[in-house]
Amino acid sequence: MKKSRGRTGRKRRRKHLKSFRDGVNCSHKLEYIKLKKWLKERGFEDSNLRPAEFWETGRGLMTTKALQAGDLIISLPEKCLLTTSTVLSSCLGGHIVNWKPPVSPLLALCTFLIAEKHAGAKSPWKPYLDVLPKAYTCPACLEPAVINLLPEPLKKKAQQQKMIIQELFTSSKAFFSSLQPLFAEDTGNIFNYSALEWAWCTVNTRTVYMKHPHRECFSLEPDVYALAPFLDLLNHSPKVQVKAGFNEQTRSYEIWTNSECKKHQEVFICYGPHDNQRLLLEYGFVAMDNPHSSVYVSPDTLLQYCSPLDKQRKAKVSILKDHDFLENLTLGWEGPSWRLLTALKLGSAGNDSEFFKHFVSSACWRRVLLGDVISASNEQQALGAAAKICQFLTEETQNVLLQISQLKKDKENLKPHLALVEMLRSEDLKILQKSAEILCNLNLGTT
């Protein structure tokens, strides 16, 4: 009997672990029941997708039947989509049409989201608003102390993102004030900075691409956004392929899969071949083992390890800059990028002034930029410099991970954001370790 109970216990545990891995169905929750009812009223037919909580990705959609390549994942009718047409047909429409200078399509959508959220139970979009995230993890929402822990190129972009929202808020104050006749409460309290930040992140992270014809009441910025309730619960995976777009015949936004998916597993879509820095910047998350990810080498780091005492340094930097070889230099899962090695080859070219004059006048540098080999010693120097850069970035990443570990103990309120940066930096460390291994083998091969 004991043996029998043991087997049953193991079976139960296995079943429990499997269901935990596959995901916990959440379609019984009131917010999703209301959302499904609301979508059905707008013509959405119940699909094979169910809202669920997943161990690795959090909230997502699971399939109740196995999906094959070529299957339609979801078809969301036009009436369910939130676009600038939705905004213009609301009470905001007249104010937007009459406002000069014209507002951007982005601001129109942000304004609508804030107004509808403020309306609460009176908003016809409440079932959708209730399932939207209450807060976001885009770099724009991170504290300065957390932003400082990001890799250099991403840190700059995060600061730019914050500035974009700040400038949008400042430039929109007069427009927000013009909406006062629509509200009993002071518009300054409704359309505050945190409300705009939330709305901006909602549009930036959750819209699907859908091109709309230009209208005179909007600025010349592209009108390409559509918020897609329920569909936007689908999470990203770099390992799947889908076909997505608005179908003019069915008047629905459709997603077709080119990958298989087993019953009760999470259904993924692909937002594009983005690296983790781009995913964090645009969507506020990091993908584990992302094949598109790499670690960026800043121009300062490149020059630090590229013959720092070189008398021809200025001339070399000028050539690299003129031909755009100081940006997008990376170390990846397959080692140093061709661009990084090419920049290092040019940087390691002969330091003797007479040699370099000949090197420049004979346009040898052009051949280097096209992939030609200068000499065996130059190849070795370039690989050696790449290995040093890799080592430097590895130590820097390890140091940041230690800082994050300490901050997580001291700053309880920052834990979720710190965990996100920790995930990014841990992935970077794995990439750098793989690159170091490849560079070690390449260096051995040239000696």
C-alpha positions in Angstrom: 0.0 0.0 0.0 2.8 2.4 0.9 4.4 1.8 -2.6 1.1 2.5 -4.3 0.5 5.8 -2.3 4.1 6.8 -3.2 3.5 6.4 -6.9 0.2 8.3 -6.7 1.9 11.1 -4.8 4.6 11.3 -7.4 2.0 11.4 -10.1 0.1 14.1 -8.4 3.3 16.1 -7.9 4.2 15.7 -11.6 0.7 16.7 -12.7 0.9 19.8 -10.4 4.3 20.8 -11.7 3.1 20.3 -15.3 0.0 22.5 -14.8 2.2 25.1 -13.1 4.5 25.1 -16.1 1.8 25.1 -18.7 -0.1 27.9 -16.9 -3.1 28.5 -14.6 -6.3 29.2 -16.5 -7.7 32.6 -15.3 -10.8 32.8 -17.6 -13.1 32.4 -14.5 -11.9 35.7 -13.1 -14.6 38.4 -13.2 -12.4 40.9 -15.1 -11.9 38.4 -18.0 -15.6 37.3 -18.0 -16.6 40.9 -18.4 -14.0 41.5 -21.1 -15.1 38.4 -23.1 -18.8 39.5 -22.8 -17.9 43.0 -24.0 -15.9 41.6 -26.9 -18.7 39.3 -27.9 -21.1 42.2 -28.1 -18.7 43.8 -30.6 -18.6 40.7 -32.8 -15.7 38.8 -31.4 -16.3 35.0 -31.6 -14.9 32.9 -28.8 -11.5 31.5 -29.8 -9.4 28.7 -28.4 -7.5 31.1 -26.3 -7.8 31.5 -22.5 -6.2 34.0 -20.2 -3.7 32.3 -17.9 -0.8 33.0 -15.5 2.5 31.5 -16.5 5.6 30.9 -14.4 8.1 32.6 -16.7 6.0 35.2 -18.6 3.3 36.2 -16.1 0.0 36.9 -17.8 -0.6 35.5 -21.2 -2.9 33.3 -23.4 -3.0 29.5 -23.5 -4.6 27.4 -26.2 -7.3 24.8 -25.6 -6.3 22.9 -28.7 -3.1 22.1 -30.5 -2.1 24.7 -33.1 -0.4 23.8 -36.4 1.6 26.1 -38.7 -0.8 28.0 -40.8 -3.6 28.2 -38.2 -5.5 31.4 -37.4 -4.6 32.3 -33.8 -7.0 35.2 -33.4 -9.3 37.5 -35.5 -10.4 40.7 -33.7 -13.2 42.7 -35.4 -12.6 46.3 -36.2 -15.3 47.3 -33.6 -13.0 46.0 -30.9 -10.0 48.0 -31.9 -9.2 51.3 -30.3 -7.9 53.8 -32.9 -7.9 57.5 -33.6 -11.3 56.9 -35.3 -12.6 55.8 -31.9 -11.2 59.0 -30.3 -12.8 61.2 -33.0 -16.2 59.6 -32.6 -16.1 60.3 -28.8 -16.9 63.6 -27.0 -13.2 64.5 -27.5 -13.6 64.6 -31.3 -14.9 68.1 -31.6 -12.2 69.6 -29.4 -9.5 67.7 -31.3 -10.8 68.9 -34.7 -11.0 72.5 -33.5 -7.6 72.6 -31.7 -4.7 74.4 -33.4 -1.9 73.4 -33.9 -3.2 69.9 -34.6 -2.5 67.2 -31.9 -0.5 64.1 -32.8 -2.4 60.7 -33.2 -0.4 59.5 -30.2 -1.5 62.4 -28.0 -5.2 61.8 -29.1 -5.0 58.2 -28.0 -3.3 59.1 -24.7 -5.9 61.7 -24.0 -8.7 59.3 -24.7 -7.2 56.6 -22.4 -6.9 59.1 -19.6 -10.4 60.5 -20.1 -12.0 57.0 -20.2 -10.0 55.8 -17.2 -11.3 58.9 -15.3 -14.8 58.2 -16.4 -14.6 54.8 -14.5 -17.9 52.8 -14.6 -19.4 55.3 -17.1 -16.8 54.4 -19.8 -17.9 52.0 -22.5 -14.3 50.8 -22.6 -14.2 49.9 -18.9 -13.9 46.1 -19.4 -10.8 46.7 -21.4 -9.3 49.4 -19.2 -9.8 47.0 -16.2 -7.4 44.5 -17.6 -4.7 47.0 -18.6 -1.6 47.1 -16.4 -1.8 49.5 -13.5 1.9 50.3 -13.9 4.6 49.7 -16.5 8.3 48.7 -16.4 9.5 50.7 -19.5 12.8 52.6 -18.7 10.7 55.8 -18.7 9.0 54.6 -15.5 12.2 53.5 -13.7 13.9 55.5 -10.9 17.2 57.3 -11.7 19.0 54.8 -9.4 17.8 51.9 -11.5 18.4 53.6 -14.8 22.0 54.1 -13.8 22.5 50.3 -13.7 21.5 49.9 -17.3 24.2 49.4 -20.0 25.4 52.7 -21.4 23.6 52.8 -24.8 20.3 51.8 -23.1 20.8 54.3 -20.2 20.9 57.2 -22.8 17.8 55.9 -24.6 16.0 55.6 -21.2 16.8 59.2 -20.4 15.6 60.2 -23.8 12.4 58.3 -23.3 11.7 60.1 -20.0 12.4 63.4 -21.8 10.0 62.6 -24.7 7.1 62.1 -22.2 8.1 65.2 -20.2 8.2 67.3 -23.3 4.8 65.9 -24.5 3.3 66.7 -21.1 4.6 70.3 -21.1 3.6 70.9 -24.7 0.1 69.5 -24.2 -0.9 71.4 -21.1 -2.9 74.1 -23.1 -4.7 71.4 -25.0 -5.6 69.5 -21.8 -6.9 72.8 -20.3 -9.1 73.3 -23.4 -11.0 70.1 -22.5 -12.3 71.6 -19.2 -15.9 72.0 -20.4 -16.1 68.2 -20.6 -15.1 67.6 -16.9 -16.5 68.7 -13.6 -13.1 68.2 -12.0 -10.0 70.4 -12.8 -8.3 69.0 -15.9 -5.0 69.7 -14.2 -5.8 66.9 -11.7 -7.0 64.5 -14.4 -4.4 65.0 -17.1 -1.4 65.0 -14.7 2.1 63.7 -15.5 1.6 60.2 -14.0 -1.6 59.8 -16.0 0.1 60.7 -19.3 3.1 58.5 -18.5 0.7 55.5 -18.0 -1.3 56.3 -21.2 2.0 56.8 -23.2 3.3 53.5 -22.0 0.0 51.8 -22.8 0.1 53.0 -26.4 3.9 52.4 -26.8 3.9 48.8 -25.4 0.5 47.5 -26.4 -0.6 48.8 -29.8 -0.4 46.8 -33.0 0.6 48.4 -36.3 -2.3 49.5 -38.4 -2.0 52.3 -40.9 -4.8 54.9 -41.1 -5.3 57.6 -43.7 -4.1 61.0 -42.7 -6.7 63.5 -41.3 -6.3 67.2 -41.3 -7.2 67.4 -37.6 -4.0 65.5 -36.7 -0.3 66.5 -37.1 1.8 64.9 -39.8 3.1 62.2 -37.4 2.2 58.7 -38.6 -1.2 57.4 -37.5 -0.3 53.7 -37.2 -1.7 52.7 -33.8 -4.4 50.3 -32.8 -5.1 49.0 -29.3 -6.3 45.4 -29.6 -8.2 44.2 -26.4 -7.5 40.5 -25.5 -5.1 40.1 -28.5 -2.6 42.3 -26.5 -2.4 39.5 -23.8 -0.3 37.5 -26.3 3.4 37.5 -25.1 6.5 37.7 -27.3 8.9 34.9 -28.1 11.9 35.3 -30.4 11.5 31.6 -31.3 8.1 31.8 -33.1 7.0 33.2 -36.4 3.6 34.7 -37.1 1.9 36.7 -39.9 -0.2 39.6 -38.6 -2.2 42.5 -40.0 -5.5 44.0 -40.7 -7.6 42.0 -43.1 -9.6 44.4 -45.4 -12.0 41.6 -46.4 -13.0 40.4 -42.9 -12.5 43.9 -41.4 -10.6 42.2 -38.6 -7.0 42.3 -37.2 -5.7 38.7 -37.7 -2.7 36.8 -36.5 -1.7 33.5 -38.1 1.0 31.2 -36.7 3.8 29.7 -38.6 4.8 27.6 -35.6 3.2 24.7 -33.7 1.8 24.9 -30.2 0.7 22.1 -28.0 -2.7 22.0 -26.2 -2.8 24.0 -22.9 0.6 25.7 -23.6 1.2 29.4 -23.9 0.6 30.9 -27.4 3.4 33.3 -28.4 3.7 35.8 -31.1 6.9 37.6 -32.2 7.2 41.4 -32.0 10.2 41.3 -34.3 13.9 40.2 -34.2 14.6 42.6 -31.3 17.5 42.3 -28.9 16.9 42.6 -25.1 17.8 46.2 -24.9 15.2 47.1 -27.5 12.6 44.8 -25.8 13.2 46.5 -22.5 13.1 50.0 -24.0 9.9 49.5 -26.1 8.0 46.9 -24.1 9.4 46.8 -20.6 10.5 43.1 -20.5 13.5 40.9 -21.2 13.5 37.6 -23.2 15.6 34.7 -21.8 18.1 33.1 -24.2 17.2 35.7 -26.9 19.1 34.7 -30.0 18.9 38.3 -31.3 20.6 39.7 -28.1 24.1 41.1 -28.0 26.2 43.4 -25.8 27.0 46.8 -27.2 30.5 48.3 -27.2 30.5 52.0 -26.8 32.8 54.2 -28.9 34.7 55.2 -25.6 35.3 51.5 -24.8 36.4 50.8 -28.3 38.9 53.6 -28.3 40.1 52.7 -24.8 41.4 49.4 -26.1 42.4 50.5 -29.6 46.0 51.6 -29.4 45.5 54.4 -26.8 49.0 55.8 -27.4 48.7 55.6 -31.2 49.9 58.8 -33.0 47.5 58.2 -35.8 44.5 57.8 -33.4 42.8 61.0 -34.6 43.0 60.0 -38.3 41.7 56.5 -37.5 38.8 57.8 -35.4 37.9 60.2 -38.2 37.8 57.4 -40.8 35.7 55.2 -38.4 33.3 58.1 -37.7 32.9 59.1 -41.3 32.0 55.5 -42.3 29.7 54.9 -39.3 32.0 52.3 -37.6 31.8 53.8 -34.1 28.2 52.6 -33.5 26.4 49.3 -33.3 29.6 47.4 -32.4 28.6 44.2 -30.5 29.7 41.0 -28.8 27.1 38.3 -29.3 26.4 34.6 -28.9 28.6 33.9 -31.9 31.4 36.2 -30.7 32.5 39.7 -31.9 30.4 41.2 -34.7 32.0 41.8 -38.1 31.6 45.5 -37.5 33.5 45.4 -34.2 36.4 43.3 -35.6 36.6 45.6 -38.6 36.8 48.7 -36.4 39.5 47.0 -34.3 41.5 46.0 -37.4 41.6 49.6 -38.6 42.4 50.8 -35.1 45.3 48.3 -34.9 46.7 49.2 -38.3 50.4 50.3 -38.3 51.2 53.2 -36.0 54.2 54.4 -38.0 53.3 57.7 -39.6 55.0 56.9 -43.0 53.2 53.5 -43.1 49.9 55.1 -42.2 50.3 57.8 -44.8 50.7 55.1 -47.4 47.9 53.1 -45.9 45.5 56.1 -46.3 46.8 57.4 -49.6 46.6 53.9 -51.2 43.0 53.6 -49.8 44.0 50.3 -48.1 41.6 51.3 -45.3 38.7 51.0 -47.7 39.6 47.4 -48.3 39.7 46.9 -44.5 36.2 48.2 -44.2 35.2 45.7 -47.0 36.7 42.8 -45.0 40.3 42.5 -46.5 43.1 41.2 -44.3 46.0 43.6 -43.7 48.3 41.1 -42.1 48.3 38.2 -39.7 49.7 40.3 -36.9 46.9 42.9 -37.5 44.3 40.1 -37.2 45.9 38.9 -34.0 46.0 42.5 -32.5 42.3 43.0 -33.4 41.3 39.7 -31.7 43.5 40.5 -28.7 41.8 43.9 -28.4 38.3 42.3 -28.7 39.2 39.8 -25.9 40.3 42.7 -23.6 37.0 44.6 -24.4 35.1 41.4 -23.6 36.9 41.0 -20.3 36.4 44.6 -19.4 32.6 44.4 -20.1 32.4 41.1 -18.2 33.9 42.6 -15.1 31.7 45.7 -15.4 28.6 43.5 -15.7 29.6 41.4 -12.7 30.2 44.6 -10.7 26.7 45.9 -11.6 25.1 42.6 -10.7 26.7 42.9 -7.2 25.3 46.4 -6.9 21.9 45.2 -7.8 22.1 42.4 -5.3 22.9 44.9 -2.6 20.2 47.3 -3.6 17.6 44.6 -3.6 18.3 44.2 0.2 18.3 47.9 0.9 15.5 49.2 -1.4 12.5 46.9 -1.1 10.3 49.3 -3.2 12.7 49.0 -6.2 12.8 45.2 -6.2 10.6 44.5 -9.2 12.5 47.0 -11.4 15.9 45.9 -10.1 14.9 42.3 -10.9 14.3 43.3 -14.5 17.7 45.0 -14.9 19.3 42.0 -13.1 17.7 39.7 -15.8 19.1 41.9 -18.6 22.6 42.0 -17.1 22.6 38.3 -16.4 21.7 37.6 -20.0 24.6 40.0 -21.0 27.0 38.1 -18.8 26.0 34.8 -20.5 26.6 36.4 -23.9 30.0 37.8 -22.8 31.1 34.5 -21.4 30.2 32.8 -24.7 32.0 35.5 -26.7 35.1 35.1 -24.5 35.1 31.4 -25.2 34.9 32.0 -28.9 37.6 34.7 -28.8 39.9 32.4 -26.9 39.5 29.7 -29.6 40.1 32.3 -32.4 43.2 33.6 -30.6 44.6 30.1 -30.2 43.9 29.6 -33.9 46.0 32.6 -34.9 49.0 31.9 -32.8 
